[in-house]
Amino acid sequence: TSDGNIGVHTRKLEEVGYVECLKSFKGRMPLTEYKITNAGREALERYLNHMEALIKAMKSF
């Protein structure tokens, strides 16, 4: 993923409420941090559960 793609992806995650963007300065340098929200954590949990179920199903073959 390039730096440009990261911006697009994080913006989309922010738009749906999965991450929160925090912009500040560290000295004279701009600093952008992203924090996962409760909704983002819940979505991640659902995704991981789904992936675990797929892996389990594939192992049973």
C-alpha positions in Angstrom: 0.0 0.0 0.0 1.4 3.4 -0.9 1.1 6.5 1.2 -1.7 7.8 -1.0 -3.7 4.6 -0.6 -3.4 4.7 3.1 -5.0 8.1 3.2 -7.9 6.9 1.1 -8.4 3.8 3.2 -8.2 5.6 6.6 -10.6 8.3 5.3 -13.1 5.6 4.4 -12.7 4.0 7.8 -13.2 7.4 9.5 -16.4 8.1 7.4 -18.0 4.9 8.6 -17.0 5.6 12.2 -14.4 2.8 12.6 -11.4 5.1 13.4 -10.9 8.6 14.7 -8.3 10.9 13.2 -6.2 13.0 15.6 -4.1 15.7 14.0 -1.5 17.7 16.0 2.1 18.9 15.9 5.1 17.5 17.5 7.4 20.4 17.6 7.1 21.9 14.0 6.2 18.5 12.4 2.6 17.6 11.7 1.5 14.4 13.4 -1.5 12.3 12.4 -2.7 9.5 14.6 -5.6 7.1 14.2 -7.5 5.6 17.1 -9.9 2.7 16.7 -13.5 3.4 17.9 -15.8 1.1 19.7 -17.7 0.5 16.4 -14.4 -0.2 14.7 -13.4 -2.7 17.4 -16.8 -4.4 17.0 -16.4 -4.6 13.2 -12.9 -6.0 13.6 -14.2 -8.6 16.0 -16.9 -9.7 13.6 -14.4 -9.9 10.8 -12.0 -12.0 12.8 -14.8 -14.3 13.9 -15.8 -14.8 10.3 -12.2 -15.5 9.2 -11.8 -18.0 12.1 -14.9 -19.8 10.9 -13.6 -19.9 7.4 -10.3 -21.3 8.5 -12.0 -23.9 10.7 -14.3 -25.0 7.8 -11.3 -25.3 5.4 -9.4 -27.5 7.9 -12.3 -29.9 8.1 -11.9 -30.9 4.4 
